Amino acid sequence: MEFKNYWGIGEEPQDDLKYTDNIYRIMEEQCKYLFQYTRSKVFAVFDEIKIDGSMLVVAKTISNVFKSVSGITELQETIAESSTENLIDANDMYFDKRYGFEICTEKYRFRLFELRMTPIYPVEIIIDEGICKNIGKTLARIAIPMEKFNHFIINDEETFCDVLENILQDKKVHYIIDELQKRVQDKNEEKKLPEKVIICEGKTDEIILQALARKLNQKVTIIVADGKYKVPVIFDTVTVRNIKSNILIVIDSDGNEKETKK
């Protein structure tokens, strides 16, 4: 007797699966745009929400929330005889989490929306009620409205981008961004960065560079990035605050010159 394959896999490609792994990358870019536009006065955070409703990290510019793992595991012939007790539970791969998107200063924060998402569309978005009053009818033509007027279902990445664009261009959002900028004391005007800035990896580098600067009778500001891969973020921050600074980046290759240059 031949039994049917009930899994529905291996026969046809699973083209109907639409993954959500690009959402964090999209949000990360929007965070950078806001940071640059406001000259570092206002920043945005997209991160997982804790049980108490707060964000897991106050200000996370770069995060590795989405990790892609692929590979082929050979099926063991003795699987029936082996115990699964010590195996890693794969249920964690299919996460079901809540994420929040907030615009912030050192003193204020405003949450634009929340997302409830898994690795695969659809995702549920819960939008600030004030924003939804302004653009709810428009969003209802783009996404699928739920029972509550500020809850919507998004079925693919294109729809997500359309919804996000409408939210970010809402008049309430623009008003709050403008007000936050006005209320932030512009420390950049009070104290400009010097003309010469050096960005380095660690404290040891800073000590050596300061000694060299004194030897050459030069005044420089040295910023420690605490790691090679944080240097680009520090560089963006410095250039936003003072485009006239001459910036020198000092890092070592750790034996991988190509990847370090990249």
C-alpha positions as MATLAB code, in Angstrom:
seq = 'MEFKNYWGIGEEPQDDLKYTDNIYRIMEEQCKYLFQYTRSKVFAVFDEIKIDGSMLVVAKTISNVFKSVSGITELQETIAESSTENLIDANDMYFDKRYGFEICTEKYRFRLFELRMTPIYPVEIIIDEGICKNIGKTLARIAIPMEKFNHFIINDEETFCDVLENILQDKKVHYIIDELQKRVQDKNEEKKLPEKVIICEGKTDEIILQALARKLNQKVTIIVADGKYKVPVIFDTVTVRNIKSNILIVIDSDGNEKETKK';
ca = [
       0.000    0.000    0.000;
       1.360    3.395   -0.983;
       0.679    6.195    1.446;
       0.124    9.802    0.415;
       2.566   12.571    1.378;
       0.437   14.682    3.713;
       3.212   17.226    4.414;
       2.717   19.126    1.195;
       6.453   19.780    0.995;
       9.022   18.610   -1.518;
       6.469   18.490   -4.313;
       6.107   22.196   -5.157;
       8.091   25.262   -4.029;
       6.646   27.053   -1.030;
       6.225   30.338   -2.946;
       3.254   31.370   -0.832;
       5.450   31.950    2.239;
       6.276   35.640    2.684;
       8.961   36.277    5.278;
       9.107   39.255    7.640;
      12.893   39.349    8.047;
      13.190   42.601    6.037;
      11.017   44.559    8.467;
      13.843   45.233   10.905;
      16.134   46.412    8.099;
      13.443   48.764    6.818;
      12.889   50.206   10.289;
      16.619   50.552   10.909;
      16.967   52.733    7.809;
      14.081   54.947    8.940;
      15.817   55.370   12.311;
      18.950   56.588   10.528;
      16.986   59.052    8.368;
      15.342   60.660   11.404;
      18.629   60.860   13.300;
      20.322   62.610   10.375;
      17.389   64.930    9.604;
      17.145   66.200   13.193;
      20.954   66.475   13.514;
      20.946   63.886   16.318;
      18.335   65.750   18.423;
      15.642   63.082   17.930;
      16.263   59.361   17.480;
      13.986   56.438   16.730;
      13.953   52.987   18.300;
      12.460   49.786   16.896;
      12.797   46.957   19.383;
      11.056   44.144   21.216;
       8.529   45.107   23.893;
       8.832   43.664   27.383;
       5.885   42.391   29.402;
       5.532   45.753   31.172;
       5.215   47.554   27.831;
       8.664   49.161   27.843;
      11.306   48.634   25.182;
      14.047   46.082   25.798;
      16.755   48.596   24.876;
      16.474   52.365   25.319;
      18.374   53.225   22.135;
      19.583   50.442   19.890;
      20.882   51.697   16.555;
      21.994   48.369   15.168;
      20.626   45.044   16.275;
      20.744   41.431   15.171;
      17.118   40.549   15.921;
      16.744   38.538   12.761;
      19.270   35.773   12.224;
      19.140   33.441    9.267;
      20.355   29.921    9.801;
      20.384   27.408    6.981;
      21.840   23.963    6.555;
      21.109   20.334    5.869;
      21.035   17.779    8.639;
      21.512   14.149    7.756;
      18.742   12.000    9.123;
      20.128    9.507   11.586;
      19.164    5.916   10.959;
      18.967    5.350   14.684;
      16.545    8.201   15.327;
      13.939    5.884   16.779;
      16.468    4.639   19.310;
      17.806    8.060   20.356;
      16.414   10.395   22.975;
      15.263   13.954   22.109;
      15.690   15.131   25.691;
      18.988   16.948   25.043;
      17.996   18.481   21.689;
      17.366   22.210   21.310;
      13.685   23.099   21.099;
      13.100   24.398   17.552;
       9.891   26.145   18.597;
      11.975   29.247   19.385;
      12.747   29.599   15.676;
       9.116   30.476   15.049;
       8.971   33.492   17.324;
       5.772   35.374   18.073;
       6.850   38.708   19.508;
       5.730   42.286   19.965;
       7.859   45.138   18.676;
       7.448   48.848   19.252;
       8.507   51.871   17.223;
       9.192   55.050   19.197;
      10.696   58.465   18.539;
      12.706   59.760   21.492;
      14.965   62.362   22.989;
      16.893   62.068   26.246;
      13.731   63.243   28.043;
      10.706   62.314   25.889;
       9.375   59.345   23.964;
       6.343   58.759   21.724;
       5.257   55.346   20.446;
       3.906   55.480   16.902;
       2.893   51.845   16.639;
       3.366   48.257   17.775;
       3.824   45.162   15.637;
       2.929   41.619   16.542;
       4.888   39.432   14.187;
       6.211   35.978   13.451;
       8.854   35.074   10.822;
       6.072   34.874    8.201;
       3.378   37.341    7.147;
       0.737   38.401    8.061;
       1.686   40.805   10.861;
      -0.635   42.810   13.090;
      -0.027   46.534   13.545;
      -1.513   48.611   16.371;
      -1.239   52.319   15.596;
      -1.382   55.297   17.951;
      -5.042   56.334   18.163;
      -4.356   59.977   17.297;
      -2.478   58.981   14.150;
      -5.195   56.509   13.239;
      -7.905   59.178   13.524;
      -6.033   61.159   10.887;
      -5.214   58.398    8.401;
      -7.415   55.449    9.398;
      -9.571   55.611    6.268;
      -6.485   55.622    4.057;
      -4.976   52.667    5.912;
      -8.230   50.729    5.602;
      -7.794   50.827    1.822;
      -4.231   49.513    2.092;
      -4.331   46.942    4.919;
      -7.086   44.806    6.437;
      -8.972   46.542    9.297;
      -9.623   44.545   12.458;
     -12.397   44.966   15.022;
     -10.589   47.771   16.871;
     -10.262   50.846   14.666;
      -6.467   51.203   15.136;
      -5.630   47.511   14.528;
      -4.759   46.292   11.017;
      -3.483   43.117    9.350;
      -0.608   43.408    6.862;
      -0.116   40.544    4.434;
       3.139   41.400    2.633;
       6.187   43.672    2.573;
       4.802   46.065   -0.042;
       1.731   46.724    2.097;
       3.914   47.172    5.172;
       5.969   49.858    3.394;
       2.808   51.660    2.247;
       1.373   51.646    5.770;
       4.687   52.794    7.258;
       4.978   55.678    4.776;
       1.500   56.940    5.636;
       2.232   56.778    9.366;
       5.569   58.585    9.139;
       4.034   61.346    7.006;
       1.083   61.938    9.345;
       0.648   65.485   10.661;
       0.708   64.384   14.314;
       4.057   62.652   13.804;
       5.561   65.700   12.090;
       4.221   68.004   14.815;
       5.775   65.902   17.609;
       9.126   65.696   15.794;
       9.167   69.495   15.419;
       8.238   70.034   19.077;
      10.855   67.557   20.292;
      13.537   69.380   18.327;
      12.508   72.715   19.868;
      12.655   71.294   23.389;
      16.064   69.726   23.041;
      18.801   72.051   24.191;
      21.155   72.283   21.261;
      24.449   71.383   22.886;
      26.062   71.382   19.486;
      25.684   75.159   19.287;
      27.160   75.606   22.758;
      30.139   73.379   22.218;
      31.298   72.542   18.732;
      33.579   69.612   18.160;
      37.171   70.619   17.387;
      38.524   70.504   13.876;
      40.467   67.289   14.465;
      38.661   64.143   15.620;
      40.067   60.618   15.875;
      37.783   57.587   16.191;
      39.521   54.464   17.519;
      38.548   51.001   18.731;
      39.568   50.871   22.403;
      41.105   52.589   25.440;
      44.630   51.381   24.675;
      44.436   53.022   21.247;
      43.221   56.237   22.886;
      46.192   56.335   25.291;
      48.714   55.865   22.495;
      47.013   58.421   20.213;
      46.848   61.017   22.999;
      50.565   60.527   23.643;
      51.310   61.027   19.950;
      49.141   64.136   19.823;
      50.972   65.673   22.792;
      54.309   64.799   21.195;
      53.255   66.636   18.034;
      51.710   69.493   20.040;
      48.296   68.847   18.477;
      44.856   69.167   20.060;
      42.473   66.404   19.050;
      39.283   64.865   20.330;
      39.581   61.093   20.560;
      36.394   59.017   20.622;
      36.511   55.370   21.689;
      34.009   53.251   19.752;
      34.368   50.143   21.960;
      34.775   47.854   18.997;
      35.530   47.930   15.290;
      31.968   47.393   14.122;
      30.633   50.370   16.084;
      32.963   52.790   14.289;
      30.574   53.541   11.363;
      27.800   54.567   13.783;
      30.168   56.854   15.696;
      31.365   58.348   12.404;
      27.781   59.120   11.318;
      27.076   60.768   14.680;
      30.161   62.987   14.508;
      29.545   64.085   10.926;
      25.925   64.956   11.720;
      27.010   67.143   14.631;
      29.837   68.914   12.864;
      30.392   68.468    9.152;
      33.544   70.636    9.289;
      35.512   68.220   11.480;
      38.502   66.420    9.998;
      37.995   62.821   11.064;
      40.664   60.134   11.250;
      39.590   56.526   11.821;
      42.193   54.234   13.412;
      41.440   50.499   13.556;
      43.444   47.305   13.134;
      42.615   44.477   10.760;
      42.875   41.593   13.257;
      44.316   39.548   10.403;
      41.377   40.208    8.070;
      42.206   43.338    6.102;
      39.546   42.852    3.411;
      36.640   42.507    5.842;
      37.927   45.381    7.977;
      38.041   47.741    4.992;
      34.524   46.678    4.060;
];
